[in-house]
Amino acid sequence: MDIAIPEIFNTDQGSQYTATNFLAPLIAKDIKISMDSKGRALDNIFVERLWRSVKYEEVYLKDYQTMPQAYRSLRDYLNFYNKERPHQSLAYDVPAIWYQR
């Protein structure tokens, strides 16, 4: 939410997304909550593509020894993903620049 507060937060129907602790910050910011239909991964294709990149470019290549190490490494990867990594769908621009326009 550093760039903007979304109007809608879309997830699958995983139990983690229905937990009060997860939903409370969204509700506090008046963000609408949307959940995909069961078995409909394509409803949220952009997030599915993000997680594919996270897994294949970061998680599967690392051997995290501790939770703090995993947190730091994932934080650094997501920073790279948003601020340095060119995206084909954005004409090989980076999201941080693209969304500041």
Buried (B, 14 or more C-beta within 10 A) or exposed (E): EEEEEEEEBBBBEEEEBEEEEBBEEBEEEEBEBEBBEEEEEEBBEEBEEEEEBBEEEBBEEEEEEEEEEBEEBBEEBBEEBBEEBEBEEEEEBBBBEEEEE
